[in-house]
């Protein structure tokens, strides 16, 4: 599936101090549409100026949306984004260990082995690629627009 099949609709963002290290961190969230239909909500979180060391977390809620649907029609999927010597990449992690699993919008949080090698993985990876390509708020993750914490205060 091509990333151009997705239309990304940024919704909001927030900058706070990271609970782990005290550095400034940012969260950005929004909606993803696939061929004109709602497909997912997304939440991306990273520490400003520290993407090469810490990467970022991508938490997704994918499934059916709209009238007549409920949390039982949606699942949480989580990925860790890292930049390695060979370039950026994603690794699926257990969503049940992330805060997204507690969302009232989620019926089930998927474990890594429920995503990797399964049909859902194709859509999830294509969505993450579309987010990097279309949501300018997360440009720092690509390493081209490194934001220093001082620039954000």
N, C-alpha and C positions, 0 to 999 in steps of 0.2 A: 504494500500500500504506500503510495507516495505521500510525503509530508504535505504536499499541496492539497491533498484531499481534506485536510483539516483547516478550519478557520478558528483562530484563537481570539478570544475576547477577554482582554485583561480586565480585572475587576478592582483590585485593591492591592496595597502593599503597606508594610509596617517595618520600621527600624527600631530595634530594641537592643539591650545588652544581653549577650549570650549567657545562659545559665551556667554553661560549662567553663568558659574561659574569661568572661567579663568583657570580651571584645564586642563591638557592634555587629549585629547580625540583621539580616533582612529576610522578610518573607514576602512573597508575591503570589497572588492567586487569581484565578479566573475560570472561565468556561471554555470548553473545546467543543466545536461543532464538527460533525462529519457528514459531508454532503447535505448540509442544511438542517440536520437533525442534531439535537443535543446528544453528546457522547460522554462527556466527563467534566468533572471539576478538577482543578489542579492546584497544588500548593507546592511552592519551591522555597527552600530555606537554605541560607548559606551565611558564612561569616565574612563580612566585608574585608577585602584586602587579603584574605587567607584561603582563597579557592584552591591554589595549588597544594596547600598542605592538608586542608580538611574536606575539599570537595563540596558537594551540596546534596540535599535530600529532595527527591521528587515524590510527592504523595498524591496519588490519583484516586478518584472515585469514579469508576466506570460502570456503565450499564444503561438501563432504561430510565428515562426521565419523562416527566409530564403527567398529565391527568391520568388517573388510574394506576399509577405506579407507586411503589413504596420502597423503603430501604431494602427490603428483601430482593428487589430487582437490581441491586447494585452491590459492587464489591470494592474493597480497597486494595490497591496495588502500590508498593513502595519500591523505589529504586535509589541507589546511591550513584551519584555522578562523580567521576574522578578524571583528572588529567594525568596521563602517564607519558612516558617517553614517546610512545607511538601515537599519542593524541588523546582526545577526550573519549570517554566511554561510560556506559551505564552497566550496573550490576543490580539485578533484582534481589531484594532483601525481604525478610518476613514482615509483612504489613501488620501482623497482629502484635508486633513489638513496637509499633509507632503510635503516636497519639491519634492518627487518622482512624485507627481501629475503633476508637471510642465515639466517633461521630454518629449522630442520630440519622445521618443520611446513608449509612453503611449497614448492609445486612450481614456481610461477612468480610473478614480481612484474610486475604490469600497469603499463604506461605510461598516461599521461593519456588518450591518444587511444583506448586499448582500453577505457576506462570511459565517457568522456563520449559521450552520445548512444547508448550501447549498453544493452541490457536490464538489465545488472548495475547501472547507475547508479541506477535507481529503488530497488532494494533497499538499496544503499549509502547513499544520501541518507536514506532512511527509517530505517535503522539509526542513523545519526548523530543524527538528530532524536530518536529514542527514547533514545539515550544521554544527551543533554542533558536530556531530560524525566525520566528515571528514575534516573540515577546521581547521588545527592546529593554524591558526592565531587568532582564536576567543576562544581558550582554556580557557582564563581567565574567560569567562562567566560561565564556569562550576564550578568555585571556586577552582579548583585543581592547577592551575598555576597562582596565583595572581601576576600580574605585577605591581610593584610600579612605579610611574612616574619617580623616580630617575634612575631606571634601563634603562629607554628608552632614556635618554638624552645623 
